[in-house]
């Protein structure tokens, strides 16, 4: 079972950039794009670097450590050395918040 959870206020979003956020113990990266808002895990699947410190170009986030790239819409790796997909989460702007849809059990992990 999944449910929508408030993640961060819209006022906290970095326009056309990546913003760090947490839900439970999970660290997330929130991407504000003209076509909507996207949410992925914040850690690179290759070296564990914080993608919130990466470079966002369109719908691609580049890892600040080894320059691996991911598509923020589906988490797919686009450039080596990244080979494993990022976890992605359904997100939306609702009222004054960015909301994320996560399994209920994931909210405490």
C-alpha positions in Angstrom: 0.0 0.0 0.0 1.3 3.4 -0.9 0.2 6.9 0.1 1.0 10.5 -0.7 3.2 12.2 1.9 4.2 15.9 2.1 7.9 16.1 1.4 9.0 19.7 1.3 7.2 23.1 0.9 7.2 24.4 -2.7 8.9 27.5 -1.3 12.0 25.4 -0.5 12.4 24.2 -4.1 15.5 25.4 -6.0 14.0 26.5 -9.3 15.3 24.4 -12.2 17.7 22.6 -9.8 18.0 19.8 -7.3 16.9 20.2 -3.7 17.7 17.7 -0.8 14.9 16.3 1.2 14.2 13.5 3.7 11.2 11.3 4.4 11.8 9.1 7.4 15.4 8.1 7.3 15.5 8.1 3.5 17.4 10.9 1.8 15.9 12.1 -1.5 16.7 14.5 -4.3 13.9 16.6 -5.6 14.2 18.1 -9.1 12.1 21.1 -10.1 11.6 21.1 -13.9 9.3 23.1 -16.1 7.4 19.8 -16.9 6.9 18.8 -13.3 8.7 17.7 -10.2 10.7 14.5 -9.9 12.1 12.6 -6.9 14.9 10.1 -6.8 17.2 8.5 -4.2 19.9 11.1 -3.3 22.8 8.7 -3.5 24.6 7.7 -6.7 24.3 4.0 -7.3 28.0 3.9 -8.4 30.1 5.7 -5.7 27.5 6.8 -3.2 28.0 10.5 -3.8 25.3 13.0 -3.0 23.4 13.8 -6.2 22.1 17.0 -4.6 25.6 18.3 -5.2 25.5 17.2 -8.8 24.9 19.1 -12.0 21.3 19.1 -13.4 21.0 19.6 -17.2 17.5 19.2 -18.4 16.3 15.9 -17.1 19.8 14.5 -16.5 21.6 14.6 -13.2 25.4 14.2 -13.3 27.1 12.8 -10.2 29.7 15.1 -8.7 32.1 12.3 -7.9 32.7 10.4 -11.1 30.4 12.2 -13.6 28.0 9.2 -14.1 24.6 10.5 -15.4 21.0 9.4 -14.7 17.7 10.3 -16.2 15.7 11.8 -13.3 12.4 10.7 -14.9 13.0 7.0 -14.6 16.4 6.7 -12.8 18.1 5.0 -15.8 21.9 5.3 -16.0 23.0 7.2 -19.1 26.8 7.4 -18.8 29.5 5.3 -17.2 30.6 4.6 -14.6 26.9 4.4 -13.5 25.3 1.1 -14.5 22.5 0.6 -11.9 19.3 2.7 -12.0 18.4 5.1 -9.2 15.2 4.5 -7.2 12.5 6.9 -8.4 9.3 7.9 -6.7 6.0 9.3 -8.0 5.9 13.0 -7.1 3.5 15.9 -7.5 2.9 19.5 -6.5 -0.1 19.6 -4.3 -1.2 22.8 -2.5 1.9 24.3 -1.0 3.9 21.1 -1.0 5.8 18.6 -3.1 4.3 15.3 -2.3 5.8 11.9 -2.8 4.0 8.5 -3.1 5.8 5.8 -1.1 5.0 2.4 0.3 3.8 2.9 3.9 6.6 0.6 5.3 9.2 2.7 3.5 8.3 5.8 5.5 10.0 4.4 8.6 13.1 3.0 6.8 
